[in-house]
Amino acid sequence: MARSLAKGPYVDAKLIKKITGKKPQDMGIVKTWARRSQIAPEMVGFTFGVHNGKNHIEVFVTEDMVGHRLGEFSPTRKFTKHGGKMQKEMEQKKKEAEIAAAKAASAPAVGAPVTPKK
């Protein structure tokens, strides 16, 4: 649900306090836990370390990010892969095909003239 326009955007006060009057080049990474804060135009150029529950993920703020939340750029869930028996069989076939292709590339072609060694 969107925030009321009468209230204005929510930006964490501590976060604004950390970056006011400072240049992005001098700051380095600004660590924050305020994932719900909206990105304001004053934040452009800064690099934030946004906490995802386990560690801080670096987010470099650009012009097109203004209006979005910091948490959108720091995913909290790690996708490994879809799995199961069928997936393992497909990976095994792919690996075997790569090995066969590597062997074919290294072996001399059939019908190619072989030069005797001296």
DAHUBEL-V818771 format. One record per backbone hydrogen bond with DSSP energy under -0.5 kcal/mol. NH is the residue of the N-H (numbers start at 1). CO is the residue of the C=O. Records with the same first field share a line. If there is no record, write none. Layout:
# DAHUBEL-V818771
NH: CO, CO
This chain:
# DAHUBEL-V818771
7: 4
8: 4
11: 9
16: 12
17: 13
18: 14
19: 15
20: 16
22: 19
26: 23
27: 23
28: 24
30: 47
31: 29
32: 49
35: 33
37: 34
38: 10
39: 68
40: 38
43: 40
44: 41
45: 61
46: 43
47: 28
48: 46, 59
49: 30
50: 48, 57
51: 32
52: 55
54: 55
57: 50
59: 48
61: 46, 59
65: 62
66: 63
67: 39
68: 65
70: 37
71: 35
72: 69
73: 70
74: 71
79: 77
80: 78
88: 84
89: 85
90: 86
91: 87
92: 88
93: 89
94: 90
95: 91
96: 92
97: 93
98: 94
99: 95
100: 96
101: 97
102: 98
103: 99
104: 100
105: 101
106: 102
107: 103
112: 109
115: 113
